Amino acid sequence: MPHTEHFTQNSRNDITQPVKHLKVNNNSITDTKEIAHTLGNAIAYNSSTFQSHKTVCERNDIRFPPADNEPYYLPITLTELTDAIRTAHNSSPVSGF
C-alpha cells in the first residue's frame, strides 16, 4: 500500500502543500503524474477487489433468529403510555406549541 510522507498541515488538519513523494515498496516516487497514477491504480485495485468480495459475500443467505420476543416489538402498555405523557414536557423554543 502506498505511504505518503513530507506534507504539511494547517490547524484544521487540511493538507496545504502537495505531496512531495510517495513511498511504495521502499521506492520513492517524486513525479506528480506518477504519484497520481500510482494512487489511482491502488484505489482501482482495492475497489475492484472489494467489489468482487462483496459480490461473493452477498450470495450467502443470512438467517437471523426471529426477534418477536424483543421488548421493543411488544405493544406498549397503558401504564407506559401514561408515564411517558406525564414525564413529557414542552421542548419547543416557540411558545404556543
VENGIHU-V790840 format. One record per residue. N is the residue number from 0. RES is the residue in one letter. PHI is phi in degrees with one decimal (NA if undefined). Layout:
BEGIN
N,RES,PHI / N,RES,PHI
END
This chain:
BEGIN
0,M,NA / 1,P,-60.7 / 2,H,-127.6 / 3,T,-92.7 / 4,E,-141.7 / 5,H,59.9 / 6,F,-129.3 / 7,T,-108.4 / 8,Q,-130.1 / 9,N,-89.5 / 10,S,-66.6 / 11,R,-96.0 / 12,N,65.1 / 13,D,-87.5 / 14,I,-73.3 / 15,T,-105.2 / 16,Q,-122.1 / 17,P,-66.4 / 18,V,-67.3 / 19,K,-84.4 / 20,H,-156.9 / 21,L,-125.2 / 22,K,-104.8 / 23,V,-129.4 / 24,N,51.9 / 25,N,63.9 / 26,N,-110.7 / 27,S,-92.0 / 28,I,-107.4 / 29,T,-113.8 / 30,D,-73.9 / 31,T,-57.5 / 32,K,-66.0 / 33,E,-71.1 / 34,I,-60.9 / 35,A,-61.4 / 36,H,-62.9 / 37,T,-64.2 / 38,L,-63.8 / 39,G,-60.2 / 40,N,-63.0 / 41,A,-64.1 / 42,I,-65.3 / 43,A,-62.7 / 44,Y,-63.0 / 45,N,-64.8 / 46,S,-65.7 / 47,S,-69.1 / 48,T,-63.8 / 49,F,-63.5 / 50,Q,-61.4 / 51,S,-62.7 / 52,H,-62.6 / 53,K,-61.6 / 54,T,-60.3 / 55,V,-64.9 / 56,C,-65.7 / 57,E,-71.8 / 58,R,-76.4 / 59,N,-74.4 / 60,D,-83.2 / 61,I,-102.8 / 62,R,-113.6 / 63,F,-102.9 / 64,P,-66.8 / 65,P,-59.6 / 66,A,-108.8 / 67,D,-61.8 / 68,N,-86.3 / 69,E,-66.6 / 70,P,-59.3 / 71,Y,-75.3 / 72,Y,-93.9 / 73,L,-77.5 / 74,P,-63.0 / 75,I,-75.2 / 76,T,-88.0 / 77,L,-62.4 / 78,T,-62.7 / 79,E,-63.3 / 80,L,-64.7 / 81,T,-61.3 / 82,D,-62.4 / 83,A,-64.4 / 84,I,-68.3 / 85,R,-65.1 / 86,T,-90.6 / 87,A,-73.0 / 88,H,-143.2 / 89,N,-70.5 / 90,S,-112.2 / 91,S,-74.3 / 92,P,-75.3 / 93,V,-104.4 / 94,S,-75.6 / 95,G,93.5 / 96,F,-107.4
END
